[in-house]
Amino acid sequence: MQSEEFFGNEDQRAVLKRGRGMAELLGKDPRYSYYGRTVGLVSPHDGDIDKLAALAKVQGNSNYAAVPLADTDAVETALQKRGLVPMHYAKWEGASPVLSAARDVLNAFSLPDGLRLRKVDASTSGTVMASMAELALGCGVLPPSGEVLRGLLRPAICLLALDREEKAVSCAASCAFAHENHPTLAHQAWWGMLATDVAHRGRHLSLILGAHAVLEMNEKFGFGNFMTGVEPGNSPSEAVCTRMGLSAGEYAIIGCADPEALSGGRMTK
């Protein structure tokens, strides 16, 4: 069943499945976020550290999507005291500059010969989805659930570059993140899952697919504001974000994992 499409190793699949169940329970509450991995709190204003820790303990992973930089050390320390492993990502975000940059990218670059663009939807075969997952996981990126990537649950776009053998060689995705009634971030979409096969790097595939994802989210669902998390020091990701018109601002994304549920304490790259 498409609603049971979860990717990754045994631990990751179990966490994704618990996240989907939690989304079913909390999906109508605007304090919570969900984009196909686990349910989080949009910001510390939406729930205190004990609530975030409880979400992480139940699911195996959770996150705050907007923590003021001045508060990140305190949040990480509090999570560690509760037996969780925090992960700090710089929050890169942008609005109209992102749409303009996406158009510039597609004016400058197109998919190389031998590759074609494929949008994931309800009809996408399990074989293609498995190829997408193998590609993303090989790059250290955990795909959200297939139900989300197919656009069956939330406004979302997932795009693949397929070779002549229908093998995925690059991917990108975007999805609604906060609840549609959240007071500050209802209109900001998550953007990411950028991954490219080693043999095809240097051909601007992440930029091309990422630009298509941004423009389709805008045209189909009206999203004009995008965000993603980048681990500080990840220069290639920072370069792509800069080219796409995103910038690191005054907030961080703080993820947290239960090491008993996720070996290594890490959900995704």
N, C-alpha and C positions, 0 to 999 in steps of 0.2 A: 504493500500500500504506500502511496506517496506520502501520506501523513506520518509514516514510520521511517522516512528516509533520514537517517542520521549517519554522519561520517566520522572517520578518525579511528583511533584505537579503542579498545574496550572501555577504558576510563572516559575518554572523550564522548563516546556515543552515549554512555550512561548519563553523563552530565547534560548533554543536549536533550536527552529524553526527559530528564527531570525538569529542565528549563521549560520545555514545551508544556509540561503538566502545570508548572507554576504560572505560565502565561495564561492558561485556561482559567485558573483560579483568580488571578489578579489583573487580567487584561482590561477590565473596565475602570480601574482606578488610575487616575491621571498621574499619580506619584511615581508609577513604575514604567520602566522601559523594556522593550523586547524587540530584537531584530533577528531572531532565529538561533541565538546561542543560549543565553540565560537571562532571566529577569533581573534587572538592576533598579537602582534608584537614580532618578535623573540628577539630583544634586543633594548635598547635605540638608538643604531646606526641606526636602521631601521625606526625609527619614534619618534618624540619628545613627550613630555607628553601631549600636546594638542591633538595629533593624537590618543594616547592611550585613553584619556578621551572621545574623540568623538566615538571611537569604543565601549566603555563601555556604553555610553548614548544611542547609536542606538540599541545595542544588549541587554543591561542590564548587561553585564559582559564582561571583556576582561582581557588580561594579557601581561606582559613582561616575557619571558622565561629565560632570562639571564641578570640579573642586578648585576654588581659588588657589593660586600658586602659593600664597602665604600660609595656607592651611595644610598643604600636602604632607609635610613631615609629621604633623600631629595625627593626621588620619592614618598614615602608614604605621606609626608607632602603636596607635590604638588597635589596629588590626592584628599586628604582631602579638600584642598582649593577649589577644583572643585566640591565638593559635593558628592564624591565617597567614598566607604568604601574599604580601601586596605586590602589585606590578604597577609601575608608574609610566604613563604614556603622555607625551605632550599632546594637547588637543589642538589640532590644526583645523581651521574652519574658514569659511568665506561664503559670500552671497553673490552679488552681481559680477565681481571679478572672476569667479569660478565659471559662470556661464560664458563670459566673454573669452576666457582662456580655453574652454572646451571647444568653442567654435574655431578659435585660432589653430588649435591642434589639428582639427579635422580638415582645415584648409591647407595645412602644411603637410600632413601625412595621411596615407591610406594603407590598408592592409596589403602586404606583399603578395605577389602572385603565388598561387598554390594554397592560400588560406582564405577561408570565408567566415563571415560573421554569423553567429547563431545565437538567438535569444532563447533562453531556457523558459519553457512553459509547461503546461499540463501534458503536452504530447511528447515532450523530450524523452527519449528512450533511457532505460536504466543503464544501458551500455555507455551512452554519452555522459550521463551523470557520474558513473563510476570513473570514467576517464578524467572528468573535471576534478573529482575528489582526489584522484591519484596525483594529478598535477599540483593542486593547491597544497595538499599535505606534504608533497615532496619539497615544497618551498617553505614549509613551516607554517602554513596558513590553514586554519581549521574552517571549512565552509560552514555557514549556517545551515539549518535544516533544509531539506529539499522542499518541504512544503512552503517555506518562505521564499527560497530561490525561484520556485516555479510561479510565484505571485498568487498563490492560493489562499494566503492568510492575511498579508499586509501589502500595502503598496510597495512594490519591489521590482527591481530589474536585475537580471544576471545575464551577462554576455560572455560568449566563448569565441575564441578563434580556433577553428577546426582545420586540420590539414586534410589532404585528399583521402586519407583512411579514416576520417571522422574522429581522429584523436584530438583532444583538447591540448593546445600548446600555449594558451594564455587565457586568463579570465579576469573579470572585474564584476563588481556588484554594488548596488545601492538599495537601501531600504528605509522606510519610515522608522524612526527610532523612538521618540517619546510618544505618549498618548496624544491624540488629536486635540484634547482639551487641556494639555499642560500649559500653564500660564506664560512660560517664556520660551520653551523649545519645541512647541508643537509643530512648527514648520521647518525644522531642521532635520535633514536626512543623514543617516550614516552612509558613508562611501568607502569602499575598500575591497578586500579580497583580491588585491592585485597580485598576480602570480604569472610567471612566464617560464616555460621550459628553458633549460640552460642553452640548448642548441639554437634557440630562437631569440636570445637576448641581443640587445643592440639594434633592434628593428622597430623600436618605439611602440611595441604592442601594448604595454600597460597604459601608456598615454592614450593610444587610440581607443582601446576598449573603455578605459576610465572616462574619456571624454564622451563617448557614446552613452555611457550609463548616466552621466550627469544630465545630458540633454534630454534623454528619454524620461528620466524622473521629472524633469521640469515640464516637458511637453505633455506627458500622459497624466501626471498626478499633481502638477503645480508646485513642486518643491523648487525653491530658489536659493536655499541655504544648505550647505553641506559641511560635514565634519568627519574627521577620522582620527585615530590615535596612532602616534608614531613613538616608538621607544627612542628616547634621546640618544643621539649618536648614530642613528641609522641613516647615514648620508644618502644612500640611493633613494629611500622612501622620502626623505626631506626634499631631495631634488625634484622628484615627481610631483610632490605636493606644491612646491613653489611654482613649477611650470603650469600647474593646474589652477593657480590663483588662490590657493589656500595659504594661510599663515598661522604660525603659533602665536597664541594670544595670552590671556590672563588666567587661563584655566588648564587643569590637567584632568585626564581620565585615570582614575585609580581603580584597577581591578584587584580582586582578591580571590585566592583559591584555598580550598581545604586540602592540605597535603595528603590527607587520608583518602580523599576521593580522586585526586589528580596527582599521580606520581610525578615528581619534579616541580609541582606547584605552578604549572603554567598551562593556560588554556590554548593560546595561539600566539603566533609571532607578534 
